[in-house]
Amino acid sequence: MSALSHLRVVATAAFPANTSVAMEHSIRRETEPIPVFGDDSVLVWNLNCLGRPANANGAWGRISFIGLENTWLTYAKEIAMILLNPSHPLLLNRGVFLSTPPRQPRTVRSFVKCMAILQDLAKDNGFPASLTWWSRDDFINSIRHLQQVPQPSPQVIASVGKIAALLYTCRSVLSEGGIAQHPWPNPENNPLRGTQRRKPLATQPVSPELFYPLIQAAWAYVSLFSVDIIAARGRSAVSNERPRQPASTGSLDTSFDQYMDRDDEPILLKKSRHPTQKEQENVNWRQLSARITGGATLDLFTNGNLSGRRRRHVVAQALQSGRISVVGGVFAPVQALPGRDRPWRDSFDSHSAGVETRMLREACYVIIASMTMMRDSEVQELQRGSVTAHYGVAALKSPLIKNEPHRPLKYWWITDPVQKAIEVLESTSPHETHLFSSSRASTARSKVADQRGFHVTKALQRFRKRINETVLSTGLSPIPAGPITPHMLRRTMALLTEYEHGGQIAAGLQLKHSQATGTSNALTASYSRETERWAKERGEVKARTTARLALDELAVGTPKEISAQGPGGSSVQRVIGSTRRSAAQVVDKTTRARLLAAEFPDMRFGTINLCLGDKGIAACLTKSERETNTDVKPSMCVPSECPNSVLLPTHIAVWKAEEKSLLELRSSRRLSALNRARIDSELLSIRKAIRDKNSTEDATR
């Protein structure tokens, strides 16, 4: 007897009743049921047999037809079957050739949802009761109606157009016959014309003032704090492990008395959540029991027996008499940020070890997602042993899930910080195979539930909140408010990569866009597109870099020398001089560079001079160009005349070398009078530019 004989099936003219709805996909979970097309007793197709991605919830594979009736239900199931299996033999045998790949359950679910919306639209607004009877005007009017509702969904509106096209294209395999006429055979009449073209990426990058503190905090956790967290987890696991053989009461009393007789042994406390809570009410009895007995028992202070109550009373009296106590006491951190003389946090207990382990997981995610440009699904599918080599360079391997029913392994090149984050995850992940998992993955309940993956967006908000709450102890910079999502991290790093040599090629390879269109990929360009805030940030960084170069140059000269010369030298000296607060106090170089960059944000460090970039006084611009805020023109610079021109020691050396060369050339007896006059003019210009007051020799002699 067939395994499907117990099902109540309805044969249709379209697909055989016992056809698997996932025949073109790879079955990854054999233990999950595989839906069949003709079972009308099932109104929810559960396609988790395809393997739920680690970053998706349990509803990922569910396609619900509940609420659909009559031909609407038939069309919905058949369209879902077509989308899941666009190369089904039945379609090919009847001349239906679709170029789309097999769709994922989430995409198919959106089409079914659109069918339910059209069914309700037909009931409430007088449209035909079956899609078979819909005309071109009916589809156009339905789209216009949906466009007028508050906050219309572009996905639903686009799905209406795709459903209409499918009803015509697949009419030979649809049991209800589909529609006889294409809804808009002329592209000019398509109401969705122009709306389905690729638009600039809607995702915005993380703002610079948020991105840098986030990366710094994540790297501090991965590179420094992870050492203490891993050690604390190991110590906490040992102290929480229940002994196999219970200790005798006599030996426990002896251990307790000996511990309490030593005044240097502390009483372990939990972190108090209530300011008014008494100290003796906040004792961490389980951890103290493990410490006293060397892990022999966690129940030394059980309140249900006489011995436990007696020991609690002794501990309470010791606290009242001034016995030393510590919060945590399981492990004392030793790591600290450079320049700080105290560890980044106080002592660990079991609870804080768990909290910091979760923070470490989030930090590793930030480092990996930012520096590899992997999608959230690709990051959360990383497994133990993911580090490999690709073309001789360190790389990560993970399945490519988006638009890939068979999920091929792909490779992303990585740097040392990412490799360090992977090492930390392999030491801390509670999951048997995956690096990212729920914090409950090691509990007994997880033996049944699938604990792969975690909710990243919420976790990143918790990470920021934790960083901001602990800045005084850790020494990290607070992370400002603002949105942080996995897609935004991917977008931000693509933007930053754009400005490196070969940046768009590198971004295309990491984003997995380059396979389709090479280096001229519009989607990669959308990821790399600069925003106004990041353009300003890049300008500020460039200005600070130029300012530091200028300050390095000024440090070359002796105090008696005027290091900054040229028409604009006094402007630089004025800004630098304003940073001196007293004869004995000078603002540090970083602050001076910031002040100089703020005063002249458009500075450009050139070979022959430093241009301050002030457009209002630039000699290379006309009056009208200054009024329209036109950029300065370095190719038309007149260093001896422009108030923006500053000569630093390196520049002066170039000018003096040029002066020496001209003097040697002028000494030639065969030089014509015209050329001698030109050289004299150049020498005067050079001496005016460098303001060489010691040289009084007339160039005409």
ChimeraX attribute file (.defattr): number of C-alpha atoms within 10 A of each C-alpha:
attribute: neighborCount
match mode: 1-to-1
recipient: residues
	/A:1	5
	/A:2	5
	/A:3	6
	/A:4	12
	/A:5	9
	/A:6	8
	/A:7	14
	/A:8	13
	/A:9	18
	/A:10	13
	/A:11	14
	/A:12	15
	/A:13	12
	/A:14	16
	/A:15	22
	/A:16	15
	/A:17	18
	/A:18	17
	/A:19	14
	/A:20	16
	/A:21	23
	/A:22	22
	/A:23	16
	/A:24	17
	/A:25	18
	/A:26	13
	/A:27	18
	/A:28	13
	/A:29	14
	/A:30	11
	/A:31	9
	/A:32	14
	/A:33	12
	/A:34	19
	/A:35	18
	/A:36	21
	/A:37	24
	/A:38	21
	/A:39	18
	/A:40	17
	/A:41	10
	/A:42	17
	/A:43	15
	/A:44	14
	/A:45	21
	/A:46	19
	/A:47	23
	/A:48	22
	/A:49	19
	/A:50	21
	/A:51	15
	/A:52	18
	/A:53	19
	/A:54	23
	/A:55	19
	/A:56	16
	/A:57	14
	/A:58	11
	/A:59	13
	/A:60	18
	/A:61	23
	/A:62	16
	/A:63	23
	/A:64	17
	/A:65	21
	/A:66	13
	/A:67	11
	/A:68	21
	/A:69	13
	/A:70	9
	/A:71	16
	/A:72	21
	/A:73	20
	/A:74	18
	/A:75	25
	/A:76	24
	/A:77	23
	/A:78	21
	/A:79	22
	/A:80	23
	/A:81	23
	/A:82	24
	/A:83	23
	/A:84	24
	/A:85	22
	/A:86	22
	/A:87	19
	/A:88	19
	/A:89	12
	/A:90	16
	/A:91	20
	/A:92	13
	/A:93	10
	/A:94	12
	/A:95	13
	/A:96	18
	/A:97	14
	/A:98	18
	/A:99	8
	/A:100	12
	/A:101	15
	/A:102	24
	/A:103	22
	/A:104	21
	/A:105	22
	/A:106	13
	/A:107	14
	/A:108	22
	/A:109	21
	/A:110	16
	/A:111	23
	/A:112	25
	/A:113	19
	/A:114	20
	/A:115	24
	/A:116	20
	/A:117	15
	/A:118	23
	/A:119	22
	/A:120	15
	/A:121	17
	/A:122	18
	/A:123	11
	/A:124	9
	/A:125	10
	/A:126	8
	/A:127	20
	/A:128	15
	/A:129	17
	/A:130	15
	/A:131	23
	/A:132	18
	/A:133	13
	/A:134	19
	/A:135	18
	/A:136	15
	/A:137	11
	/A:138	16
	/A:139	21
	/A:140	18
	/A:141	14
	/A:142	18
	/A:143	20
	/A:144	13
	/A:145	14
	/A:146	19
	/A:147	15
	/A:148	9
	/A:149	9
	/A:150	7
	/A:151	8
	/A:152	12
	/A:153	12
	/A:154	12
	/A:155	11
	/A:156	20
	/A:157	19
	/A:158	16
	/A:159	19
	/A:160	22
	/A:161	19
	/A:162	12
	/A:163	19
	/A:164	21
	/A:165	19
	/A:166	19
	/A:167	24
	/A:168	18
	/A:169	20
	/A:170	21
	/A:171	20
	/A:172	20
	/A:173	22
	/A:174	23
	/A:175	15
	/A:176	20
	/A:177	17
	/A:178	22
	/A:179	23
	/A:180	15
	/A:181	16
	/A:182	15
	/A:183	21
	/A:184	17
	/A:185	11
	/A:186	8
	/A:187	10
	/A:188	10
	/A:189	11
	/A:190	13
	/A:191	15
	/A:192	16
	/A:193	10
	/A:194	11
	/A:195	11
	/A:196	9
	/A:197	8
	/A:198	10
	/A:199	11
	/A:200	12
	/A:201	15
	/A:202	8
	/A:203	15
	/A:204	18
	/A:205	27
	/A:206	24
	/A:207	19
	/A:208	16
	/A:209	15
	/A:210	17
	/A:211	19
	/A:212	14
	/A:213	18
	/A:214	26
	/A:215	17
	/A:216	16
	/A:217	23
	/A:218	25
	/A:219	22
	/A:220	18
	/A:221	23
	/A:222	27
	/A:223	14
	/A:224	15
	/A:225	23
	/A:226	25
	/A:227	15
	/A:228	22
	/A:229	26
	/A:230	18
	/A:231	16
	/A:232	25
	/A:233	23
	/A:234	15
	/A:235	17
	/A:236	22
	/A:237	12
	/A:238	14
	/A:239	25
	/A:240	17
	/A:241	13
	/A:242	15
	/A:243	13
	/A:244	8
	/A:245	8
	/A:246	9
	/A:247	12
	/A:248	9
	/A:249	11
	/A:250	9
	/A:251	11
	/A:252	18
	/A:253	15
	/A:254	11
	/A:255	15
	/A:256	18
	/A:257	14
	/A:258	11
	/A:259	17
	/A:260	18
	/A:261	9
	/A:262	9
	/A:263	10
	/A:264	11
	/A:265	15
	/A:266	17
	/A:267	25
	/A:268	23
	/A:269	21
	/A:270	21
	/A:271	15
	/A:272	14
	/A:273	8
	/A:274	8
	/A:275	6
	/A:276	7
	/A:277	10
	/A:278	10
	/A:279	14
	/A:280	17
	/A:281	11
	/A:282	16
	/A:283	24
	/A:284	19
	/A:285	20
	/A:286	19
	/A:287	26
	/A:288	24
	/A:289	24
	/A:290	22
	/A:291	21
	/A:292	20
	/A:293	20
	/A:294	13
	/A:295	18
	/A:296	22
	/A:297	24
	/A:298	22
	/A:299	15
	/A:300	25
	/A:301	21
	/A:302	17
	/A:303	13
	/A:304	8
	/A:305	10
	/A:306	10
	/A:307	16
	/A:308	14
	/A:309	15
	/A:310	14
	/A:311	19
	/A:312	18
	/A:313	14
	/A:314	13
	/A:315	19
	/A:316	17
	/A:317	13
	/A:318	17
	/A:319	17
	/A:320	10
	/A:321	9
	/A:322	8
	/A:323	16
	/A:324	13
	/A:325	17
	/A:326	17
	/A:327	19
	/A:328	24
	/A:329	21
	/A:330	25
	/A:331	20
	/A:332	16
	/A:333	19
	/A:334	15
	/A:335	19
	/A:336	18
	/A:337	15
	/A:338	7
	/A:339	7
	/A:340	12
	/A:341	9
	/A:342	15
	/A:343	18
	/A:344	22
	/A:345	18
	/A:346	18
	/A:347	18
	/A:348	26
	/A:349	25
	/A:350	22
	/A:351	14
	/A:352	20
	/A:353	25
	/A:354	17
	/A:355	13
	/A:356	22
	/A:357	22
	/A:358	19
	/A:359	24
	/A:360	26
	/A:361	26
	/A:362	25
	/A:363	25
	/A:364	27
	/A:365	26
	/A:366	24
	/A:367	25
	/A:368	24
	/A:369	22
	/A:370	23
	/A:371	23
	/A:372	23
	/A:373	29
	/A:374	24
	/A:375	21
	/A:376	20
	/A:377	19
	/A:378	21
	/A:379	25
	/A:380	25
	/A:381	24
	/A:382	21
	/A:383	20
	/A:384	17
	/A:385	14
	/A:386	18
	/A:387	21
	/A:388	15
	/A:389	15
	/A:390	14
	/A:391	7
	/A:392	7
	/A:393	11
	/A:394	16
	/A:395	21
	/A:396	25
	/A:397	22
	/A:398	22
	/A:399	19
	/A:400	21
	/A:401	18
	/A:402	12
	/A:403	13
	/A:404	14
	/A:405	19
	/A:406	16
	/A:407	14
	/A:408	11
	/A:409	12
	/A:410	16
	/A:411	21
	/A:412	22
	/A:413	21
	/A:414	20
	/A:415	13
	/A:416	9
	/A:417	16
	/A:418	25
	/A:419	18
	/A:420	16
	/A:421	25
	/A:422	25
	/A:423	17
	/A:424	20
	/A:425	23
	/A:426	19
	/A:427	13
	/A:428	20
	/A:429	21
	/A:430	20
	/A:431	23
	/A:432	13
	/A:433	15
	/A:434	21
	/A:435	28
	/A:436	29
	/A:437	24
	/A:438	18
	/A:439	20
	/A:440	14
	/A:441	20
	/A:442	15
	/A:443	11
	/A:444	9
	/A:445	11
	/A:446	15
	/A:447	10
	/A:448	7
	/A:449	10
	/A:450	16
	/A:451	21
	/A:452	26
	/A:453	25
	/A:454	18
	/A:455	13
	/A:456	18
	/A:457	14
	/A:458	11
	/A:459	17
	/A:460	21
	/A:461	17
	/A:462	15
	/A:463	23
	/A:464	22
	/A:465	15
	/A:466	16
	/A:467	23
	/A:468	16
	/A:469	12
	/A:470	15
	/A:471	15
	/A:472	13
	/A:473	15
	/A:474	22
	/A:475	19
	/A:476	18
	/A:477	16
	/A:478	19
	/A:479	22
	/A:480	15
	/A:481	12
	/A:482	11
	/A:483	14
	/A:484	21
	/A:485	19
	/A:486	21
	/A:487	18
	/A:488	20
	/A:489	27
	/A:490	28
	/A:491	26
	/A:492	25
	/A:493	21
	/A:494	30
	/A:495	24
	/A:496	18
	/A:497	18
	/A:498	20
	/A:499	13
	/A:500	10
	/A:501	9
	/A:502	11
	/A:503	17
	/A:504	24
	/A:505	19
	/A:506	19
	/A:507	27
	/A:508	25
	/A:509	19
	/A:510	23
	/A:511	20
	/A:512	18
	/A:513	17
	/A:514	19
	/A:515	10
	/A:516	10
	/A:517	12
	/A:518	14
	/A:519	19
	/A:520	13
	/A:521	16
	/A:522	16
	/A:523	18
	/A:524	28
	/A:525	19
	/A:526	18
	/A:527	27
	/A:528	25
	/A:529	19
	/A:530	20
	/A:531	13
	/A:532	8
	/A:533	14
	/A:534	19
	/A:535	12
	/A:536	14
	/A:537	15
	/A:538	16
	/A:539	16
	/A:540	17
	/A:541	15
	/A:542	17
	/A:543	25
	/A:544	24
	/A:545	18
	/A:546	23
	/A:547	27
	/A:548	19
	/A:549	15
	/A:550	23
	/A:551	20
	/A:552	14
	/A:553	17
	/A:554	20
	/A:555	13
	/A:556	13
	/A:557	14
	/A:558	9
	/A:559	9
	/A:560	6
	/A:561	10
	/A:562	14
	/A:563	22
	/A:564	25
	/A:565	24
	/A:566	27
	/A:567	20
	/A:568	21
	/A:569	21
	/A:570	16
	/A:571	20
	/A:572	21
	/A:573	16
	/A:574	11
	/A:575	16
	/A:576	18
	/A:577	13
	/A:578	13
	/A:579	17
	/A:580	14
	/A:581	10
	/A:582	8
	/A:583	6
	/A:584	6
	/A:585	9
	/A:586	14
	/A:587	13
	/A:588	10
	/A:589	15
	/A:590	13
	/A:591	12
	/A:592	22
	/A:593	22
	/A:594	19
	/A:595	18
	/A:596	27
	/A:597	23
	/A:598	14
	/A:599	16
	/A:600	22
	/A:601	22
	/A:602	19
	/A:603	23
	/A:604	18
	/A:605	18
	/A:606	12
	/A:607	10
	/A:608	17
	/A:609	24
	/A:610	24
	/A:611	24
	/A:612	28
	/A:613	20
	/A:614	19
	/A:615	20
	/A:616	17
	/A:617	16
	/A:618	24
	/A:619	21
	/A:620	21
	/A:621	19
	/A:622	12
	/A:623	12
	/A:624	9
	/A:625	15
	/A:626	18
	/A:627	11
	/A:628	10
	/A:629	12
	/A:630	13
	/A:631	15
	/A:632	23
	/A:633	13
	/A:634	12
	/A:635	7
	/A:636	10
	/A:637	18
	/A:638	16
	/A:639	25
	/A:640	21
	/A:641	17
	/A:642	19
	/A:643	21
	/A:644	30
	/A:645	26
	/A:646	29
	/A:647	31
	/A:648	28
	/A:649	20
	/A:650	16
	/A:651	21
	/A:652	22
	/A:653	14
	/A:654	15
	/A:655	20
	/A:656	15
	/A:657	12
	/A:658	15
	/A:659	19
	/A:660	13
	/A:661	11
	/A:662	16
	/A:663	15
	/A:664	10
	/A:665	14
	/A:666	21
	/A:667	10
	/A:668	10
	/A:669	7
	/A:670	8
	/A:671	12
	/A:672	11
	/A:673	9
	/A:674	9
	/A:675	12
	/A:676	19
	/A:677	15
	/A:678	13
	/A:679	19
	/A:680	19
	/A:681	13
	/A:682	16
	/A:683	22
	/A:684	16
	/A:685	17
	/A:686	20
	/A:687	19
	/A:688	16
	/A:689	23
	/A:690	23
	/A:691	15
	/A:692	14
	/A:693	8
	/A:694	6
	/A:695	8
	/A:696	8
	/A:697	7
	/A:698	9
	/A:699	16
	/A:700	12
	/A:701	5
